[in-house]
Amino acid sequence: MLSHHEQLDRLAATTPQALPAAVVAGDPCFDRLRASLPERFRYRRALGADESSTVVAVSSTWGDKSLLGQHPDLIAELLAELPDDHIVAAIMHPNTWYAHGPWQLRYWLGKALRSGLRLIPPAEGWQQAIIAADVTIGDHGAVTGYSAALGKPTLLATFPESEVAAGSAVAAFGAAASRLDMRVGLAVQLHEAVQQHSADQFREVEQLTSSVPDESAQHLRRSCYRIMRLPEPPGSAPVPVYPARALAPERDVVRAWWISGEWRGADVQLTRWPADVNLRRGRKPVSPDRFLVVRSTHPQRDVRNSAAVVIHEVDLTDEVDDALARTLAAFPACQLAVATTGEQCWMQNRDGRRLAATALDVVAAAAAVHLWSEEDRDWSAIPPRFALGVSARRRDVVIATDDQ
């Protein structure tokens, strides 16, 4: 069974005695991907993305010439550089999972998982992930090739020419795709890949992926029933859409962020990056005046001890006073202690001033109050209601002083 006539030509050149048994039946996986494109919004939602999110799929095949083999820190570097309105989903070849073991892979990606990485399980979900993606970074593996064949902006982090068959869809992809330059900013390259992408860039890749697009199931069924010498069932062969429920990525809770921003009149605009991953050596932070916000449950003591804002979750409002006092006593670098339950939070600074706030994003609300203090503004002048922007998302925050 071959997906394209160019493979039939290669078979004829190398093993002509196999030609009588060869059938060009297209690519059933590619057909299912095409049939599943209308479900993109549901796949994005399964990854935790909304309309303002940029989903970046990172695909690695297996071996030392793969993306993971050549650039083992690339995923962590992406997370460190991209604001958290970006979602990074990692698709690792099953041979990577099982040659090294799932525990080892999760260990390698541990900091990335604590920084919001979505790790796609090896058995299923990668198809939905590349449909959900806005841009893909990969190598010479099939997943990256499928992304390009679907017309996605796709970049190559590595591409060993010697391992790719000349004239194949993957070879065409290697000739058309831009290379990721590890010496310069990754965020800029991703933005340019999306903005400069054209519908024709990977047209040849699409054409070489299947000689009979959307007809593979019919060809496969016809061939199988012919081999069994049975009549083929009536009607067209089904092409199932990939279910959204099967996209169940592994992920951890983010507990530490670098945050920068500014107040603009009565509103505040913030940018936020996960703090458990580091920028590449020699790369400077996008914002030099950023500060560290952590949850008290962060697993590393040095991270907790370095934070300007520490957030402590409580179960009952009766625990607030004790939680705030203990936080300020336990973390000497902390300038703002926060106790939170759901969307309600209480904040206290080193001077003993206290505020209450209601916000969907408690982390961002606390960062906004700390930023107000950093600008030497009096807490009594904080607007009782203000618009809080985190990248493209905007939320309202309601503030009240303790005596209110």
N, C-alpha and C positions, 0 to 999 in steps of 0.2 A: 504494500500500500504506500503510495507516494502522494505528496501534497501538490507537486507541481511538475509540469513537463520538463523543466530544466533538470530535475532529478532523474527523469527517465533518460535524458541524454547522457547524464553522468554514468548511469547504470549501464547503458549501452557501450560506453567507452571502457568500462572497467570489468563488467561481468555480463557479457552479451547473452550467455546461456540462461540468465534469469529473466530476460525480457518477456517470454511467454507467460510468466507468472505475475508480471507487474501490472498494477492498476493505479492510475492517477485518480485518487478519490478525494482530493482536497484536504483541508485541515479542519477537523470537527471542533477543536478548541477555538480556533479563530472565528468560526461561524457562531459559536456560543457567545464569544466576546462581543461580536457585532450585534447579536440578538439582545444582549444584555445592556447595551448602551443607554436605553431609556431609563434604566434603573439607577443611573449615576447619582442622583440626589440621595437616594436611600443608602447607597454605599458610603457616600460622604458622611451622612449622619451616623452610620455605624462606626466611623473613625473619629467621631466627635467634631466634625467640621460643620461650619455654617457658611452662609453666603459670602462672608468676609474672609474666610480662611483660604490659605493657599496650601494645597496638599502636595507634598514632595514624596514620590516613591523612590526608594533606593533599592536597586536590584543587583544581587551578586550571584553568579554561578559559583561553582566550586573549584578548588585548586589554587596553586600559588600565583597563577596569572589572572585570577578573578579580581573583582573590585575589592572584596574583603582581604584577599591575599596581598594585593598591591598597596592598598590604602586602608589599613585596619582602623584608623582613627577618623575616617571621613565622616561617618555618621555622627560621632560626637562633635566634630568641628562644625557640621551643619547646624546642629542644635544650639551650639554656643553662639553662632553668628546670626541665626535667623530669629527675629522676634517671635513671641509665642502666638501670634496669629497665623503662624505656619505650623503645619502638622507633618511630621516626618514618619513615613511608614517603611519599615525594612522588610524586604523579601529575600530570604536566604535559601539557596538551593537545598533540597532535602539531604544531599550528600554532605553538605556542611553541617547540618544538624546532627547527622548520625555518624559521620566519620570522627568528629570531635566529641559528640555527645551533647544533648540539650543543656545539661548543667554548664558545660564549658562555654557554650555560645551565650547563655544568659549571663555568665560571669564576665565575658568580654564586653557585653553590651550593658552591664549593670548600671553604670553612670548614665548612659543614654536612656535606659528605661526609667530611671529616677528623674529624668529631664523631659519626660513626655513622649518618648519614642513609642510608636505602635509597632510591635513585632508580630508579623504575620506568621501563623503556624505553618508547618511544612506541608500539610496535607491539602488544605483548601483555604481560599480567601485571597490568594494573590491575584486572581482574575478580577475580582471586585475592586481590589486596591488600585490596580493600574487604570481601571475605568474611572475611579474616583479622583485620581491624581490630576493635578494641573501641569506637572512637569515630572519627568523621570530622569534619574541618574543611574547609569548601569554599565555593563560590560558586554562581552560577546555572547552572553547567555540568551536563551530563548525568550525569557520574560521581557528583557529589554527590547528584543526584536518585535515582540507582539505590541509593546507600547508604541513603537514607531509605526508599525503597520496600522494601528488605530488612528494615526495622525496626531499623536501627542508630541509636544515639545520634549525632546529626549536628548540628553547629553551623555557622552562617554567619559568615564573616569579612567578606563583602560581598555585596550582593544588589541590583543595579540593576533596580528595578521596571519601568523603561521598556523593557527589553530582553526581557521575559518576556511570553508570550502569556497573556492573561486566560483563566481556566478550565482551563489546562493542569495537568499533574502538577507541573511546576516551580513554577507559581504557587501551587499548594496547599502545596507544600513551603515556599515563602517565607513563607506565612501561618502555618505551624505551627512552624517552626524557631526556636530561640533564636539571638540574635546574640552573637558573641564580642565582649567588651568589651576593647579594647586598653589601657584605662587601668588595669586591675587584673590580678592574677595569673592566668596562663593555666592553671597546674596546678590551681588551685582550681576554675576553670570546667569543665575537662575532668572532674574528679572529680564535680562536681555534675551534669553532663550524663549521666554513666553512672548515678549513683545515683538520679536523679529521672526517668529515662527510663521511659515507659510503652509498652506494646504498642500502644496506640491512638493515640499521638501522630501517627504518619504513616500512619494507616489510609487516609485519603483519597488520599494520594500513591500508595500501593500500588494502590488501586482505579482510579486514573486512568492508571496506567502501561500497563495492558493490559486490553482488554475480554474477552480470551480467554486468561487466564493458563494456561500450560503447554500450550497448543494451537497456538502460532504456527507451528511447523514443519509441522503437518498442514495448516493453512490456506494457508500459502505454497506447499507442494508441490501441493496441489489446484489452486490458481490457476495455477501455472506450467504444469502438464500440461494444464489447460483451454485456456490460450493457445496451447500447441503442438499442440492437438487430438490428444493422445495419451492412452492409458489410464494412469491413475495406478497405480504399483506397489502390490502388496498389502502389508498390514502397516502398522504405525504409522511415521511419519517419525521418524528418530533425533534425539535432543537430546544432543549430546556434552557431557560434563563437561569443564570447563577443566582441563588437565593441570597438576599441581604443578610439573613440570620446566620449564614455560614461565614460571614466576615466577623470574626471574633478575635481581634488582636490582643496579644498580651501587652499590658501596660501597668505602670506603677503610678502612685500619687506624686505629683511634683510638690516638693516641700521647701524649695529655696529658689529665689529669683534675684537677678540684678534688675533694678528699676531706675529709670531716669524720666524726667519730665519737666513741665513748667505750668504754672498757673497763668491763664490768659483771662484777665478780668475775673469773672465769677465762675469760670470753668477751668478744668485742669485736663491736660493731655499727657498720657504716660506711654512709655514703651517698656516692654518687659522681656527678659531673656531668662531661661533656666540657668541656675548657678552651679549645678553639679558637673557641668562639662566646661572645658577650658578652650579658649581660642588657641589657634596654632602659635607656636613659638615665633615671636617677632611681630605678631598681629596685635594692634592696639584696639582697645574697646571702641565701639562706635560712639559711645558717650563717656567721656572721662569723669563726669560728675555723678555717675550712677552710684547707688547704695544697695545694700544687701537686706533682703527681707526673708525671714525663715519661719517655718512652723516649729514649735517646740519639740515635735516628734522627729525632727531630722536625725538620721542615724549617726552623723559625725559631729563630735563635740566642738572641734575647731571651727566648723561652719556656724554652729549655733552661737559660739562665743564671739564671732566676728560681725554679727548682724546688728544693723541699726534699728530694725523693727523685728520683734519676736511675737508670733501669734500663738496663743494657747487656746485650744478648744475646751469648752466646759459643757457639762450636761445640764446644769441648773444655774439660774441667775444668782442663787445664793452663793455660788462658788466664785463669783467674779472678783470680789475684793481680794480674796486670798490668792487667786491666780495672778492678778496684776502685781501684787506685792512680791510674790515669789519669783515672778519673771524678772522684775527689776533687780532683785537681790541676786539672782542666779547668774545673770548675764551682764557683766559690767560694761560692755560696749553698747548695750541696748539703750536707745534714746526714747523709744516708744514701745510700751507693752500693750498688747491687745488680747482681750478675752472675747471669745466669740461662741455663739450658739446659733446655728442656722444663718439667717441674714442679719441678725442683730449682733452688734459688737460694742465693746467699751474700750476706750483707749486712755492710757495715762502716761504722762511724761515724767521726767526726773524732777520737775518742779512741783509735782503733785496735782497738776491740772488734769481734769478728766472730761472726756467727751463720750457721748453715745452716738451711734450711727446705725442706720439701716441701709444695707446695700446688698445687691446680688453678688458682687465681687468684693468680699471683705479684704482680700489682700491688696487690691488696687485702692480701696477706700483708705486703708491704713497708710499706704504709700503716699496718697495725696495729702493727708494730714501731716505726715512727717515732712514732706516737701514744703508745705506751708511754714512749718517751724524752721526749716533750713533757710528759708528766705527772711528769717527774723520778723515774722508777722505774729501779731497777738492772736491767740486762739479765740478770743471774744469776737474777732472780726471775721471768722470763717463764715461764709454764706450758709444759712440754715438749709438750703437746698442747692446743689450744684450738679452740673453735668460732668460726668467722669468719662473721658475717652481713653480706651486702651487700644492702641493701633486704630483700626477702623470701627471698633465697637464702642457704643456710647450707652451709658447707664446713668440714672439719677441716684444721687446719694442724699439722704436726709440726715442732718446733724442736729444734735441738741446737747447743750452743756448739762452737767449733772444737776445744777440747781433748777433747770427747766423741767 
